[in-house]
């Protein structure tokens, strides 16, 4: 599978299935506990957003989750982590089957996250940006007691503005650098990425979180790139002006979130490294997966509490991760005991 087009800038295919699942069912898919299945891969930063938001809001019962393996081929993500390499609820081996069930002529990306309508076996949406917002706005009937408000009405314009630049220059910026097909395209992406990271560092030097004094959707979106930075983007994608761990403010901010229940306890570093270094075989043809980096630094004190702020606002931390959804302990630096941060 080729990700780099020689001589060209990287352009992400954004032709998503944008059907929405809403409280009033106005697009034919009403919010309904247990009807849908959220398909993710812990390797994928876009899917990791949905995993984090689902956990913070307590949607585990209402929106069950299927976890694909860390690698895929040019056809699809596969359910090789499940017995018989088949999702036990959907009964399929490849996520592609759910896309083709919706449209037999489907010719776009078979991406995660995707939400599948279990009764029909058809993908409803893979619009990753909208999925997490709708978890906050449309699934409120199933939020846990004490769920945080990740998209507060008064802050939405600012959150949206921050999300736009973070997506363009950071979330997708690392891909534009890593999949650049020319020196010029790489240099442009590299400069934009680190210019934005510098600005974000300045912003976060005086504020514990990106927008307001609590965790919001904006923090979730930035975190999923930062947590992968040293493990894959710094070397594999040539984003090597400096490591995250060499950026004092952003490193402390990322550790603060990682140590917050709902963030680090969803991160599988083993899956992340396998995905990037094995799937992108045109930029890593040997298929060698690095042994590092040392993950213990993620648990070092961050001292961001001095900036104030309340992680969950008037809410509470989520309950400990369910055993069946826990990241294997050898794939994370987190201790096995649950966090009690409030």
Secondary structure, 3 states (H helix, E strand, C coil): CCCCCCCCCCCCCCCCCECCCECCCCCCCECCCCCEEEEEECCCHHHHHHHHHHHHHCCCCCCEEEEECCCECCCCEECCCCHHHCCCCCCCCECHHHHHHHCCCCCCCCCCCEEEECCCCEEEECCHHHHHHHHHHCCHHHCCCCCCCCCCHHHHHHHHHHHHHHHHHHHCHHHHHHCCCCHHHHHHHHHHHHHHHHHHHHHHHCCCCCCCCCCCHHHHHHHHHHHHHHHHHCCCCCCCCCCHHHCHHHHHHHHHHHCCCCCHHHCCHHHHHHHHHHHCCCCCCCCCCCCCCCCHHHHCCCCHHHHCCCCCCCCCCCCCCCHHHCCCHHHCCCCCCCCCCC
